[in-house]
Amino acid sequence: MPLPIGRLFAVAILAPATLLAQASAPARPDFKSLRFDESWSAAQRSPKLDDAIKAIPLAPQLSLTLGGQARWRDEFVSAFQLADRSDTYGQSRVQVHADLQAGDRKGFNGRVFAELRDAQSYGRDLPGGARVSDADRTDAQNLFVDLGYQRSFVRAGRQEVVTGRERLIGVPDWSNTRRGFEGVRAVLVRGPFAIDAIDARPVVVRIDAANRSDTSTRLVGAGVGSAPGAKALARGLPATWQVYRYEQHIAAASVTHRITTGGRALWSLPAASATAPVLSVELEGAVQRGRSGVRALEAWFAVAEVQAQWRAVRGAPSLALGTDLASGDANGADSVATAFNMLYTAAHAHGGYADVIGRANARETRLVGTWSPWGPLSARAAWHRFDRLTLADGAYTKQNTVLRAASGSTARHVADEFDLTLQYSATRHLRVIAGHAWVLPGAFLEQTPGGALAERWAFIGTTLTF
């Protein structure tokens, strides 16, 4: 049974994690989703126990950093995908990496980064069983070489890629098998500006065989924007901004050439007083052009979000109000396809944690609150409302497939979702997470064929990072 195994997993890792925490200093580099973005150069001068495997000096200007992560998650779902299907199952994932670095980040530098991942699924009896997003034999998650100068680099090999808020290209960490690409990425940083270019193919996960790049799909693109940590160029301009253009070519039975052009901007507004909130405003939008088979592509998406954070209040609560809009297909039989494709999004991070309703042909309105009432404990609550933009088109999944056909319905309201998640940091290395989501069907799902039960989904898990 998954739940007892999950409990045993938590107990098994609690003791070593606690020992590591006792030797940790409060101000340490944060563990990051992309482990190759961590900087451990200061660990060479640290006497802490858990720094013993960080920045190990091998020779002058040569060091080796080791690390990894182990996690377990139990999931419980009722009315999966709004139908009469329920299940309880477990998932585990282990990742280990080695980072060999040469040179100095103030000048020329190089590195070889290798990360292995093993993902397993236990007892999943829902349609599809253990999917490629759930399980994969031990395989390379990252395996690349960097050559760089200061913060600029050229990276070649298998690698994870994140851009912006991961609405179009990201790493879905919730997925047991994180997305990867094989190819070349180049980042040039000069002062407040950065250029980011990529030419790569997505990695195809094969549960019982070695993963490989998708020879039928290629992503080529570039973005120009602000460098990490750069300040606004002038008063009133966003501190964080980027314009981008990505070309996706899929040589399947019906050839698709999709060009996505857009931009993102984020303004951070200082608090008006010691007790006033810090405000941020984010805008992002893109259009898609090209062809898919005999149909021309003409699609778009737009995002607007305002967030307030009360940093002077205990736990620094925040509240965000936002909306996402993406076009749907006005007429599936004509010569123009107008449904927006979300490319390689980090799907779980957008549009509700239950991962039921996708962002194409939708207006998603959301209200998200976060709070850390007690140091190790943080909470997040969210409400999402989904409405169809184009009545001639149906509702989509987060995988860009049709969840429910329009079937002649004139109802716009697809569903509401309510999420509640908790995270407890038992130590610097050990984290416990739990959450619950409710998806309540709207008039559209209730009026169209396919069933419209309210879905309930919950999870509990542990993660050890070192």
Summary of the structure (lengths in Angstrom):
residues: 466
radius of gyration: 22.8
end to end distance: 27.7
largest distance: 70.3
contacts: 1511
relative contact order: 0.12
helix: 9%
strand: 52%
